[in-house]
């Protein structure tokens, strides 16, 4: 019994020490670019992003699992909301895109066809019309490079889609890689970046 208690206490202490070694602020900066994440001791984080045109801050909660840093925004928001309808010409699809405030925006749309081929329509404004193509789903990328999740349509005959696109970054169970005194981040495009955020000692 004493052995079991000792092992349990050792594991708890090990996890606590492991977490404490990662606390602090991690930064990457270059000319006209700044990115950082500050890991607090209450499992909360503050993420900052700045470039010539954009400046924002996101707060949330994190977990550490081995060499993984798992991030969730707080409050959490849907990255994309879609309402489907069956309307008009069955050989034509209409996709209307607005941000969460109801504003029109410029975007690129990637259409996933039934054979999994992907077609890109660049520099779209307000809505996209697609004729004589059967689509399985789509995803959006805004002019900042922010990528939505892939939306797969629910109705077999749906051809009219009203989309609300969250143009502010959202962390949803997003996993970054932890290394000694540095973190490999995921960018707005959903891909691991070719740089590290390094601990600010």
FENTAUR-V634508 format. One record per backbone hydrogen bond with DSSP energy under -0.5 kcal/mol. CO is the residue of the C=O (numbers start at 1). NH is the residue of the N-H. Records with the same first field share a line. If there is no record, write none. Layout:
BEGIN
CO->NH + NH
END
This chain:
BEGIN
1->5
2->6
3->7
4->8
5->9
6->10
7->11
8->12
9->13
10->14
11->15
12->16
13->17
14->18
15->19
16->20
17->21
19->22 + 23
20->23
24->39
25->200
26->37
27->198
28->35
30->33
32->52
33->30
34->50
35->28
36->48
37->26 + 39
38->40 + 46
39->24
40->43
43->62
44->40
45->60
46->38
47->58
48->36
49->56
50->34
54->51
56->49
58->47
59->74
60->45
61->72
63->65 + 70
65->68
67->178
68->65 + 70
69->71 + 176
70->63
71->174
72->61
79->166
81->164
83->162
85->87 + 159 + 160
89->92
91->132
93->130
94->96 + 161
95->128
96->163
97->105
98->165
99->102
103->99
105->126
106->143
107->124
108->141
109->111 + 121
110->139
111->113 + 119
112->136 + 137
113->116
117->113
119->111
120->122
121->109
124->107
125->127
126->97
127->125
128->95
130->93
133->135
134->114
136->153
137->112
138->151
139->110
140->148
141->108
142->145
146->142
150->152
151->138 + 153
155->158
159->94
160->85
161->96 + 163
162->83
163->98 + 165
164->81 + 166
165->100 + 167
170->172
171->73
174->71 + 176
176->69
177->184
179->182
181->199
182->179
183->185 + 197
184->177
185->193
187->190
188->147
191->187
195->185
196->198
197->183
198->27
199->201
END
